Amino acid sequence: MDTINQIKLELTQSRYEDLQTFSQILNKDINTILDEALDFYFVNEQKKLLEKNLADDNAMTNLDYDEFWDGVDI
């Protein structure tokens, strides 16, 4: 994996201990756990944004079915 940029990441002591514990239990290195957690986070946040955008799009009309089709001859 290529590292493009480095960031300073500060964790609480309990979060660090959890990472160490889960690293041992799951037999995964901490970077893998963090990468998987970020993937999960980004997927969920993207879903929330898409749902919000859909809700915002649906809010563009406040007409109910009868009001929308009133006067339309089919």
N, C-alpha and C positions, 0 to 999 in steps of 0.2 A: 504494500500500500504506500502510495506517495504522500508525503507530508508537504503541503504547500505552505501553510502558515502555522505558526505556533501561537497558542494563547495561554494566558495564565489562568489556571483553573483553581479556585479555592473551594475546598469542601469542609464541611463541619467534621469534627472528629467522629461522630456517630455515623455519618455517611461514608467516611473513609473505612471505618471498621466494617460496615455492612458490605462494602465492595470487596474487602479482603475476605470476609466470610463467604460470600457468594462465589467469589473466585475459586475458593477451595472446594466448596460443595459442588459447583457445576463443572469444575475442572476447566475453567476458562480464564484467560488473562483479563485484567481489569479494563484494558482498552477495548477488548471485544464486547464486554458487558456494557460499557459506556456507549459504544457504537450502536449496539442493538437497542439500547434504551433510547438513544436519540432518533433512530429510525422509527421506533414505535411512536415516539412523541410527535415527530413530523407528520407521519401518516394520520394520526388522530387529529392534529391541529388542522391539517389540510381538509379532512372530512368536515370538521366544524366550520371552516371557512366556506366550503362548498354549500353546506346546509344553510348557513347564514345568507349567502348570496341567493340561493334558491328562495328562501323565505322573503328576502328583500324584493326579489323579482315578483313573487306572488303578491306582495303588498302593493305593487304598482297599480293594481286595480282594486277598488273597494266595492265594485258592483257585484251583486249576487247573480246567479244564473238567469233569472227572469229579467232583471234590469238590463243585463248585457244583451240578451237576445230580443228584447222588446222592440217590436216594429220590424223585425227582419222576417221577410217572407222566404220560405224555402220551398 
